[in-house]
Amino acid sequence: MEFRFNLPRVLVTSVAAAALAVGGAAAEVAAAGPAAAKTGPVLAFTPSPDGFGGVTVGQKASQTLKLANTGGTAARAVQVALSGPAAFVITSDTCTGTSLVPGKSCTVTVQFAPSSPGTVTAALTAVSAKSTATATDPLTGTGAAAEHVYWTNYGAFPNTGTIMEANPDGTGETTIVTGQNGPYGIAVGASHIYWAADGDGTIMAANLDGTGVTTLVTGLNHPSDVAVNASHIYWTEGVAGTVTEVNLDGTGVTTLVTGQSGADGVAVDASHIYWTDAVSGTVMEANLDGTGVTTLVTGLSAPEGVAVDGSHIYWAEGAPAGGGPGTIMSANLDGTGVTTLVTGQDVPEGVAVDASHIYWVDTNINEANLDGTNPHSLISGLNFGFNGVAAGPQ
């Protein structure tokens, strides 16, 4: 016997529709779930805000900023722009025109070169042209007038060396630090002075008025000269034949260059380190990380201190080949155009430069215009022949 059960069509239809509704909803959740979990691109600069500190008028400083996408989708067709005074310039940009997928980053390098004293601000902005992602980094820099000249008086051992300062015209000579063991090279930053103590094998720091004397680095082998930028201190060690850097607080000592015959003076600008080698008779250059070591000038007899501005390198030639008086020399940043600026010096040592003058140490602290004209003595009566000089803010 055959039995047939006939369910009402309306019931069958309702069950099927319910099943389809459940399945459709599940399908929609499955399809929408990952998309709903994603965020758009999120752009941010590091560091932000970014400060260049004090930079002496006529000098340059650079900062490299990282732009990262921490969002869930790509930031496409990124564009970077800088708004503000002409003192701020983008010198390198790996971001513009790229697409940053989540977790990726690029870099922008900004140079600050003040033409006058005072604090100025700018804004670095990144925009993803095909999304709403935007990042803005406020930038601040202070143009510092070279209001003082600083120098070291090496003194006689032990602990009779001093750090001195005066106005750029030589007036107001003042001893600001005493009891140093063979201070030699000296550099000045936005808020501190730094010097190499040859007798102690240390790198030292103090406030611009000489207070707060601090030992930053110890255990060095006769450090010679020092230089400073917004983030690092650099120094040379002639016996070790090295150029080394450290953070401004004394952490992170890193040897950048080795194998030098007699590394002596050292200077730094926005992109390079420069040093003299008194043994090989050369002026040398490397990138800020120590790569790309290059000989810029050869055939010198005893190059000592070195300084750099936006267009030239300056150094002291202690004993020209064949004898004769010492000189103050200059060259273009690529080593071409070597020129004798000042002659008739005894044993010139440290060299410094500001927006309008060169300073150097001989038996006196001396000054001349950047082209070597009007050389004259500012300060006399130095205690010993090994001295450094720096020009910077008060």
C-alpha positions in Angstrom: 0.0 0.0 0.0 1.5 3.4 -0.9 1.1 6.4 1.4 1.7 9.9 0.2 1.9 12.9 2.4 1.2 16.3 0.8 2.5 19.2 2.8 0.9 22.5 2.1 2.8 24.4 -0.6 2.8 27.5 1.6 4.7 25.6 4.4 7.3 24.3 1.9 7.8 27.7 0.5 8.2 29.3 3.9 10.8 26.7 5.0 12.8 27.2 1.8 12.6 30.9 2.1 13.8 30.8 5.7 16.7 28.6 4.7 17.6 30.9 1.9 17.4 33.9 4.2 19.7 32.3 6.8 22.1 31.2 4.1 22.1 34.6 2.5 22.6 36.4 5.8 25.6 34.1 6.5 27.0 34.7 3.1 26.7 38.5 3.6 28.4 38.3 7.0 31.2 36.1 5.5 31.6 38.6 2.7 31.3 41.7 4.7 33.2 40.6 7.8 36.9 41.0 6.5 36.1 44.2 4.7 34.3 45.6 7.8 37.4 44.7 9.9 39.7 46.7 7.7 40.4 50.4 8.3 41.5 52.9 5.8 45.1 54.1 5.6 46.5 55.9 8.6 49.6 58.1 8.0 51.9 59.5 10.6 55.4 61.2 10.7 58.1 60.2 13.3 59.3 62.2 15.1 56.4 64.6 15.4 56.7 67.4 16.2 60.3 67.8 15.1 62.8 70.4 16.3 66.1 71.4 14.8 67.3 73.2 17.8 69.6 76.2 17.4 71.6 76.4 14.2 74.1 79.2 13.7 73.2 81.6 11.0 75.0 80.5 7.8 75.1 76.9 8.8 72.8 74.0 7.9 71.2 71.1 9.8 69.2 68.2 8.5 66.6 65.9 10.0 65.2 62.7 8.4 61.6 61.9 9.2 59.8 58.6 8.7 56.3 58.4 7.2 54.5 55.2 8.1 51.1 53.7 7.2 49.6 52.0 10.3 46.1 51.5 8.8 44.5 48.6 7.2 44.6 49.5 3.5 47.2 51.1 1.2 47.8 54.8 1.0 48.0 55.4 -2.7 49.7 58.1 -4.7 51.3 59.8 -1.6 52.2 63.5 -2.0 54.5 65.4 0.4 54.7 69.1 0.7 56.5 71.6 2.9 55.0 75.0 3.9 56.8 77.7 5.7 59.9 80.0 5.3 62.7 79.4 2.8 65.0 78.3 5.7 63.3 74.9 5.5 63.9 72.8 2.3 63.2 69.2 1.4 66.5 67.7 0.3 65.4 64.0 -0.1 61.9 62.4 -0.5 61.3 58.7 -1.0 57.5 59.1 -0.3 56.0 61.3 -3.1 54.5 59.2 -5.8 54.6 55.9 -3.9 51.9 53.8 -2.4 52.4 52.7 1.2 50.8 49.4 2.0 49.9 48.7 5.6 53.0 48.5 7.8 55.4 50.1 5.3 57.2 53.4 5.6 59.3 55.9 3.6 61.5 58.9 4.5 61.7 62.6 3.9 64.8 64.7 4.8 64.4 68.4 5.6 67.2 70.9 5.8 67.1 73.9 8.0 69.5 76.8 7.0 68.6 80.0 8.9 69.6 83.3 7.3 68.9 85.4 10.3 68.5 84.9 14.1 65.2 83.9 15.6 62.8 81.0 15.8 60.7 80.0 12.8 58.2 77.2 12.1 57.1 75.1 9.1 54.8 72.2 8.4 55.5 69.0 6.6 52.4 67.4 5.1 51.7 64.0 3.5 48.4 63.3 1.7 47.2 60.1 0.0 45.7 61.4 -3.2 43.2 58.5 -3.5 42.1 58.4 0.1 41.4 60.7 2.9 44.7 60.0 4.8 46.7 63.0 5.9 49.7 63.5 8.2 51.2 66.8 9.3 54.5 67.3 11.2 55.2 70.7 12.8 58.8 71.8 12.4 60.7 74.3 14.5 64.2 75.8 14.1 66.1 78.7 15.7 68.6 80.7 13.9 71.4 81.5 16.4 73.7 84.4 15.9 77.4 83.7 16.5 77.4 86.0 19.5 80.5 84.5 21.2 83.9 83.0 20.4 84.9 80.0 22.6 88.4 78.5 22.9 90.4 76.1 24.9 93.5 77.0 26.9 95.5 73.7 27.0 97.4 74.7 30.1 100.1 72.7 31.9 99.5 69.3 33.4 97.7 68.5 35.5 94.2 70.1 35.5 95.2 73.7 34.7 93.4 73.9 31.3 90.5 76.3 30.9 87.5 77.0 28.6 87.3 80.7 27.6 84.8 82.9 25.8 84.6 86.4 24.4 82.5 88.6 22.2 83.3 88.3 18.5 85.3 91.5 18.6 87.5 90.1 21.3 86.0 92.1 24.2 84.6 90.6 27.4 87.2 87.8 27.7 85.9 85.4 30.4 87.1 82.1 31.9 84.0 79.9 32.1 85.5 76.4 33.0 88.7 75.7 34.9 90.5 72.6 36.1 90.6 70.7 32.8 93.3 68.2 31.9 94.5 69.2 28.4 91.4 70.6 26.7 92.0 70.7 23.0 89.2 70.8 20.3 86.0 72.6 21.1 82.5 72.8 19.5 79.4 74.8 20.4 75.7 73.7 19.9 72.4 75.4 20.6 72.7 75.1 24.4 76.0 73.5 25.3 79.7 73.6 24.6 81.7 70.4 24.0 85.4 69.7 24.2 88.0 67.0 24.0 90.2 66.6 27.0 93.4 65.1 25.6 95.0 64.5 29.0 92.0 62.6 30.4 90.9 60.9 27.2 87.3 62.3 27.6 84.6 64.2 25.8 83.2 66.9 28.0 80.2 69.1 28.0 78.9 72.2 29.8 76.2 74.8 29.5 77.1 77.8 27.4 77.9 79.8 30.5 80.3 77.0 31.7 78.0 75.6 34.5 77.0 71.9 34.6 80.4 70.4 33.5 79.7 66.8 32.6 81.9 63.9 31.4 80.1 62.3 28.4 82.7 59.8 27.1 85.8 58.2 28.8 88.6 55.9 27.9 89.7 57.6 24.7 93.1 57.6 23.2 94.1 61.2 22.9 91.0 62.8 21.4 91.9 65.7 19.2 89.0 67.8 17.9 85.2 67.8 18.2 82.2 68.9 16.1 78.5 68.9 16.8 75.2 69.0 15.0 71.6 68.7 16.2 71.8 65.1 17.2 75.5 63.9 17.6 79.0 64.9 18.7 81.9 63.8 16.5 85.6 63.6 17.4 88.9 62.4 16.0 91.6 60.3 17.7 94.9 60.8 16.0 96.7 57.8 17.6 93.8 55.4 17.0 93.2 56.9 13.5 89.5 57.1 14.0 86.4 59.3 13.6 83.7 58.5 16.2 80.2 59.8 17.1 78.0 59.8 20.2 74.5 61.0 21.0 74.4 64.4 22.7 73.8 62.7 26.1 76.9 60.6 25.7 75.1 57.3 24.8 75.6 55.2 21.7 79.4 55.6 21.0 80.0 54.5 17.4 83.2 54.4 15.5 82.4 55.6 12.0 85.8 55.7 10.3 89.0 53.8 10.9 92.5 53.4 9.4 93.4 57.1 9.3 97.1 58.0 9.6 96.7 61.0 11.9 93.1 62.2 12.1 93.1 65.7 13.6 90.5 68.5 13.0 86.8 67.6 12.4 83.8 69.4 11.2 80.2 68.5 10.2 77.5 69.9 8.0 74.0 68.7 7.0 75.3 65.7 5.0 79.0 65.0 5.6 81.8 64.8 8.2 85.1 66.4 7.2 88.5 65.9 8.9 92.1 66.7 8.4 94.9 64.1 8.5 98.1 65.8 9.6 100.2 62.7 8.8 98.9 62.0 5.3 98.5 65.7 4.5 94.9 65.4 3.4 91.4 66.8 3.9 88.9 64.0 4.1 85.1 63.5 3.8 82.6 60.8 4.6 78.8 60.5 4.9 77.3 61.1 8.3 77.2 57.3 8.9 80.9 56.9 8.0 80.4 55.4 4.5 81.8 56.9 1.3 85.2 58.0 2.7 86.7 60.3 0.1 90.0 62.3 -0.1 89.1 65.9 -1.1 92.5 67.6 -0.9 96.0 66.1 -1.0 99.6 67.3 -1.0 99.3 69.2 2.3 102.1 69.2 4.9 100.4 69.4 8.3 96.6 70.3 8.0 95.2 70.9 11.5 91.8 72.2 12.5 88.9 72.3 10.0 85.6 74.1 9.6 82.8 74.1 7.1 80.0 76.4 6.0 77.4 76.2 3.2 79.9 76.5 0.4 83.5 76.0 1.6 85.9 74.0 3.8 88.5 75.9 5.8 91.6 74.5 7.5 94.9 75.5 9.0 98.2 74.4 7.3 100.7 74.3 10.0 104.0 73.9 8.1 103.9 74.1 4.3 106.2 71.8 2.3 109.7 73.2 2.2 109.2 75.3 5.3 107.8 78.8 5.7 104.9 80.3 7.6 101.6 78.6 8.3 98.5 79.5 6.4 94.7 79.4 6.5 93.3 77.6 3.4 89.9 77.0 1.8 88.3 74.8 -0.9 84.9 74.2 -2.4 83.0 71.4 -0.6 84.0 68.9 -3.3 87.7 69.7 -2.8 88.2 71.9 -5.9 89.4 75.5 -5.9 92.0 75.2 -3.2 92.9 78.7 -2.1 95.3 80.3 0.4 93.4 82.9 2.4 95.8 84.0 5.0 99.6 83.7 5.2 102.3 84.6 7.8 101.0 82.5 10.6 103.2 80.7 13.1 101.6 77.4 14.1 97.8 77.7 13.3 95.7 75.1 15.0 91.9 75.2 15.5 89.6 76.8 12.9 86.0 78.0 13.2 83.6 79.8 10.9 80.4 81.8 11.2 78.2 83.6 8.7 80.9 86.3 8.0 84.2 85.4 9.5 86.9 82.8 10.0 88.5 82.3 13.4 91.7 80.4 14.1 94.2 79.8 16.9 97.8 80.6 16.5 99.7 82.3 19.4 96.5 84.4 19.5 92.8 84.0 18.6 92.7 85.5 15.1 89.9 86.6 12.8 89.5 87.4 9.1 86.7 87.9 6.6 85.6 84.7 4.8 87.7 85.6 1.8 90.8 86.1 4.0 90.8 89.8 3.9 91.4 91.9 7.1 93.2 89.3 9.2 93.8 90.5 12.7 94.3 89.3 16.3 91.3 89.3 18.6 92.7 87.8 21.8 96.3 87.3 22.9 98.0 85.6 25.9 97.1 81.9 25.3 98.8 79.6 27.7 99.9 76.9 25.4 100.1 76.1 21.7 97.4 73.4 21.5 94.1 75.1 21.3 90.7 74.8 19.6 88.2 77.6 18.8 84.5 77.6 18.1 81.9 80.3 17.2 78.3 80.0 18.3 75.5 81.4 20.4 75.8 83.0 23.7 
